Amino acid sequence: MPTWIALIWGTAEIVARLRRDGIHVLVDLNGPTTGARLEILAGRPAAVQLGWLGFLHAQQAPWLDAILLDEHVQPSGRAWAFEDRIFRLPVSVFPPSPCAGGQRQRERFGMPAEGKVVLASFNNSYKLDHPLVTSWIRILQLAPDATLLVYLPATARPGFLRHWHSMGGDPTRLMVVDALAPEEQADRAASCDLMLDAFRYQGGATSLDAVASGLPVLCRAGDTPPARLGVSINHALGLEEMVVADTEEYVHRAAWLANHPAELVALRQRVKEAMQRSAFSDPRRTSAGIEAACTRLLREKGVLA
């Protein structure tokens, strides 16, 4: 169905068209987010309807047959308090990053010279919170030669900076930056040394693009799927040491790396090699996993023999 039709047609028309076209499977990439057309899914136009990628958590949606996660985002041995059925994709719930990777160009972005460690956060500002910012300040206190580069939209800057100053954060160690076009952001990510992931809602596409540019991502394993997105990415790349259990370990691991620049150089090289060699970069493993889930559900519903 052309995108323009979906924009101008009403719900009933779209549901009728999908049924008439004999669509067997719909994969919802939005979930309950801005711009979603959940009323189409609620009309049950397809035999199998799945939730994937756009909302990586429980949905409790009666129009979904299952949601697609993976073993690291929601381990099979971990309690699941929701009714959603889970199908776990192999390797990672994330497809390979569409980003081709960037080039290291520090001077271009006004960063400190090589040899001075630049820690970074490129996550959206709504993912930042008090415990996270507190940990960043502690990291800088333990790593006195490091700089923290944080992406913040203009609307979020006054509140963040007030919070930073009130907590004793050093303004001379902080670089606040704007959003860039994807190609430029890839170069900026490649120019940094370590990305510090958020806690309660970790980076998805942001972290995928970071590792595609050779930027390692340090994350803390949380209790819910949104707090374990970085866990999935790091395990898929074989970088389990970039997953820590708690905030104390997050602070001390980041500070130790910031105080050992040579270790970060080696780590960035490992990320690049992992992106080239691991199954994480193979788009076929994602498509095969989704196909397997769809085949099983279609058989359960009697659509396939």
C-alpha positions as CSV (number, residue, x, y, z in Angstrom):
1,M,0.0,0.0,0.0
2,P,1.5,3.4,-1.0
3,T,2.3,5.6,2.0
4,W,0.2,8.5,0.6
5,I,-2.9,6.2,0.7
6,A,-2.3,5.3,4.3
7,L,-2.2,9.1,5.1
8,I,-5.5,10.0,3.4
9,W,-7.6,6.9,3.8
10,G,-9.7,6.3,6.9
11,T,-9.3,3.3,9.2
12,A,-12.2,1.4,7.7
13,E,-10.9,1.8,4.1
14,I,-7.4,0.7,5.1
15,V,-8.6,-2.3,7.0
16,A,-10.9,-3.3,4.0
17,R,-8.0,-2.9,1.6
18,L,-5.6,-5.0,3.6
19,R,-8.3,-7.8,3.9
20,R,-9.1,-7.6,0.2
21,D,-5.3,-7.8,-0.7
22,G,-5.1,-11.0,1.4
23,I,-2.3,-9.7,3.7
24,H,-1.4,-12.6,6.1
25,V,1.1,-10.8,8.3
26,L,1.3,-7.2,9.7
27,V,4.3,-6.1,11.7
28,D,3.7,-2.9,13.7
29,L,6.8,-0.8,14.0
30,N,5.3,2.0,16.1
31,G,3.5,0.6,19.1
32,P,1.6,3.1,21.2
33,T,3.8,6.1,20.1
34,T,3.1,9.4,18.4
35,G,1.6,9.0,15.0
36,A,0.6,5.3,15.4
37,R,-2.5,4.0,13.7
38,L,-3.4,1.4,16.3
39,E,-7.1,1.4,15.2
40,I,-6.0,-0.3,12.0
41,L,-4.4,-3.2,13.9
42,A,-7.5,-3.3,16.2
43,G,-9.6,-4.0,13.1
44,R,-7.6,-7.3,12.7
45,P,-7.0,-7.1,9.0
46,A,-4.3,-9.8,9.0
47,A,-4.2,-13.3,10.3
48,V,-0.9,-12.6,12.2
49,Q,0.0,-9.3,13.8
50,L,3.3,-8.6,15.5
51,G,4.9,-5.8,17.4
52,W,8.6,-5.1,16.8
53,L,11.2,-2.4,17.2
54,G,9.3,0.8,17.6
55,F,8.1,0.0,21.2
56,L,10.3,-2.7,22.7
57,H,8.3,-3.5,25.8
58,A,5.0,-5.0,26.8
59,Q,1.9,-3.6,25.0
60,Q,-1.0,-5.6,26.4
61,A,-2.6,-5.1,23.0
62,P,-5.3,-7.7,22.2
63,W,-4.7,-7.1,18.4
64,L,-1.1,-8.4,18.6
65,D,-0.4,-12.1,18.5
66,A,3.1,-11.6,19.9
67,I,5.9,-9.1,20.3
68,L,9.5,-9.6,19.0
69,L,12.3,-9.3,21.5
70,D,15.5,-11.3,22.2
71,E,17.1,-13.3,25.0
72,H,19.1,-10.3,26.3
73,V,16.3,-7.7,26.2
74,Q,13.9,-10.1,28.0
75,P,15.7,-13.2,29.2
76,S,13.5,-16.3,29.1
77,G,14.3,-17.0,32.8
78,R,13.3,-13.5,33.9
79,A,9.7,-13.0,35.2
80,W,7.4,-11.4,32.7
81,A,4.4,-9.7,34.4
82,F,2.5,-9.0,31.2
83,E,0.1,-11.0,28.9
84,D,2.1,-10.3,25.7
85,R,3.4,-13.4,24.1
86,I,7.1,-13.1,23.3
87,F,9.0,-14.5,20.3
88,R,12.8,-14.1,20.7
89,L,14.8,-13.2,17.6
90,P,18.3,-14.8,17.3
91,V,21.3,-12.7,18.2
92,S,19.5,-9.4,18.8
93,V,16.1,-7.8,18.4
94,F,17.8,-5.0,16.5
95,P,18.6,-5.2,12.7
96,P,22.0,-4.0,11.6
97,S,22.6,-0.3,11.7
98,P,21.9,1.5,8.4
99,C,24.8,3.8,9.2
100,A,28.0,3.2,7.2
101,G,30.2,4.5,10.0
102,G,32.2,7.7,10.3
103,Q,35.7,9.1,10.2
104,R,37.5,10.5,13.3
105,Q,37.8,14.3,12.9
106,R,38.1,15.9,16.3
107,E,39.2,19.3,15.2
108,R,36.2,19.7,13.0
109,F,33.8,19.3,16.0
110,G,35.8,21.4,18.4
111,M,36.8,18.5,20.6
112,P,39.9,18.2,22.7
113,A,43.1,17.0,21.0
114,E,43.8,13.3,20.6
115,G,45.0,11.8,23.8
116,K,42.2,13.6,25.8
117,V,39.3,11.2,26.3
118,V,35.9,12.4,25.2
119,L,32.9,10.6,26.8
120,A,29.6,11.1,25.0
121,S,25.8,10.8,25.3
122,F,23.8,11.1,22.1
123,N,20.5,9.8,23.5
124,N,17.4,11.9,23.5
125,S,17.0,14.2,26.5
126,Y,13.9,12.5,27.8
127,K,16.1,9.5,28.5
128,L,18.3,11.4,31.0
129,D,17.5,11.5,34.7
130,H,18.9,12.4,38.1
131,P,20.7,9.1,38.8
132,L,22.3,9.1,35.3
133,V,23.6,12.7,35.5
134,T,24.8,12.0,39.1
135,S,26.9,9.1,37.8
136,W,28.3,11.3,35.0
137,I,29.5,13.9,37.5
138,R,31.1,11.2,39.6
139,I,32.9,9.7,36.5
140,L,34.4,13.1,35.7
141,Q,35.5,13.5,39.2
142,L,37.3,10.2,39.0
143,A,38.7,10.9,35.5
144,P,40.0,14.5,35.7
145,D,41.3,14.7,32.1
146,A,38.1,13.6,30.5
147,T,35.4,15.7,28.8
148,L,31.7,14.9,28.6
149,L,29.9,15.7,25.3
150,V,26.1,15.6,25.6
151,Y,23.6,16.1,22.8
152,L,20.7,18.3,24.1
153,P,18.0,20.0,22.1
154,A,17.6,23.7,22.8
155,T,14.4,23.2,24.9
156,A,16.2,20.8,27.3
157,R,19.4,22.9,27.8
158,P,18.3,25.4,30.5
159,G,16.9,22.7,32.8
160,F,19.8,20.3,32.3
161,L,22.4,23.0,32.9
162,R,20.7,24.2,36.1
163,H,20.6,20.7,37.3
164,W,24.3,20.2,36.4
165,H,25.4,23.3,38.2
166,S,23.3,22.6,41.3
167,M,24.8,19.1,41.6
168,G,28.4,20.5,41.4
169,G,29.1,19.5,37.8
170,D,32.1,21.3,36.3
171,P,30.9,23.4,33.4
172,T,34.4,23.5,31.8
173,R,34.3,19.7,31.4
174,L,30.9,19.7,29.6
175,M,30.3,20.1,25.9
176,V,26.7,20.6,24.9
177,V,26.0,19.9,21.2
178,D,23.2,20.1,18.6
179,A,21.8,17.4,16.4
180,L,23.5,16.8,13.1
181,A,22.6,15.1,9.8
182,P,23.3,11.4,10.0
183,E,26.5,11.5,8.0
184,E,27.9,14.2,10.2
185,Q,26.8,12.5,13.4
186,A,28.6,9.3,12.3
187,D,31.8,11.3,12.0
188,R,31.2,13.0,15.4
189,A,30.5,9.6,17.0
190,A,33.7,8.2,15.5
191,S,35.6,11.2,17.0
192,C,34.5,10.3,20.6
193,D,36.0,7.5,22.8
194,L,33.1,6.0,24.8
195,M,29.4,6.4,24.8
196,L,27.7,6.4,28.2
197,D,24.2,4.9,27.8
198,A,21.2,5.9,29.7
199,F,19.7,3.9,32.5
200,R,15.9,3.5,32.4
201,Y,15.5,3.8,28.6
202,Q,18.7,3.0,26.7
203,G,19.7,3.9,23.2
204,G,18.4,1.9,20.2
205,A,19.1,3.4,16.8
206,T,21.5,5.9,18.6
207,S,23.6,3.0,19.9
208,L,23.4,1.1,16.7
209,D,24.8,4.1,14.8
210,A,27.5,4.6,17.5
211,V,28.9,1.1,17.2
212,A,28.7,1.3,13.4
213,S,31.2,4.2,13.8
214,G,33.4,2.2,16.1
215,L,32.2,4.0,19.3
216,P,31.8,1.5,22.2
217,V,28.7,1.8,24.4
218,L,28.8,1.3,28.1
219,C,25.5,0.2,29.6
220,R,24.0,-0.9,32.9
221,A,21.7,-3.9,32.8
222,G,18.2,-2.9,33.9
223,D,15.1,-4.8,34.8
224,T,12.8,-4.0,31.9
225,P,13.3,-4.3,28.1
226,P,13.8,-0.6,27.6
227,A,16.6,-0.7,30.2
228,R,18.3,-3.5,28.5
229,L,18.6,-2.4,24.8
230,G,22.4,-1.8,25.1
231,V,22.7,-5.2,26.7
232,S,21.3,-6.7,23.5
233,I,23.7,-4.8,21.3
234,N,26.8,-5.5,23.3
235,H,26.1,-9.2,23.7
236,A,25.5,-9.5,19.9
237,L,28.9,-7.9,19.3
238,G,30.7,-10.1,21.9
239,L,31.4,-7.1,24.1
240,E,30.0,-8.5,27.3
241,E,32.5,-6.4,29.4
242,M,30.6,-3.3,28.3
243,V,27.5,-4.5,30.2
244,V,27.7,-3.7,34.0
245,A,25.4,-4.8,36.7
246,D,24.8,-1.6,38.7
247,T,25.6,2.1,38.9
248,E,28.7,1.7,40.9
249,E,30.2,-0.6,38.3
250,Y,29.1,1.8,35.6
251,V,30.9,4.7,37.2
252,H,34.1,2.9,37.9
253,R,34.3,1.1,34.6
254,A,33.8,4.4,32.7
255,A,36.3,6.2,34.9
256,W,38.9,3.4,34.5
257,L,38.6,3.5,30.7
258,A,38.8,7.3,30.7
259,N,42.0,7.1,32.7
260,H,43.5,4.5,30.3
261,P,43.2,6.0,26.7
262,A,45.2,3.1,25.2
263,E,42.5,0.7,26.4
264,L,39.9,2.8,24.7
265,V,41.9,2.8,21.4
266,A,42.0,-1.0,21.6
267,L,38.3,-1.2,22.5
268,R,37.3,1.0,19.5
269,Q,39.2,-1.3,17.3
270,R,37.4,-4.3,18.7
271,V,34.0,-2.7,18.1
272,K,35.0,-2.1,14.4
273,E,36.1,-5.7,14.0
274,A,33.0,-7.0,15.7
275,M,30.8,-5.0,13.4
276,Q,32.6,-6.6,10.4
277,R,32.7,-10.2,11.6
278,S,29.7,-10.8,13.9
279,A,26.3,-12.2,13.0
280,F,24.9,-8.9,14.3
281,S,25.8,-7.3,10.9
282,D,24.0,-9.9,8.9
283,P,20.5,-8.7,7.8
284,R,19.5,-12.3,7.0
285,R,19.4,-13.3,10.6
286,T,16.8,-10.7,11.4
287,S,14.6,-11.6,8.4
288,A,15.0,-15.3,9.1
289,G,14.0,-14.8,12.8
290,I,10.9,-12.9,11.8
291,E,10.0,-15.4,9.2
292,A,10.2,-18.3,11.7
293,A,7.9,-16.5,14.1
294,C,5.4,-15.7,11.4
295,T,5.5,-19.3,10.1
296,R,4.8,-20.7,13.5
297,L,1.9,-18.4,14.2
298,L,0.4,-19.0,10.7
299,R,0.5,-22.7,11.3
300,E,-1.1,-22.3,14.8
301,K,-3.9,-20.4,13.1
302,G,-4.4,-22.9,10.4
303,V,-3.3,-20.6,7.6
304,L,-0.3,-22.8,6.8
305,A,-0.4,-26.5,6.8
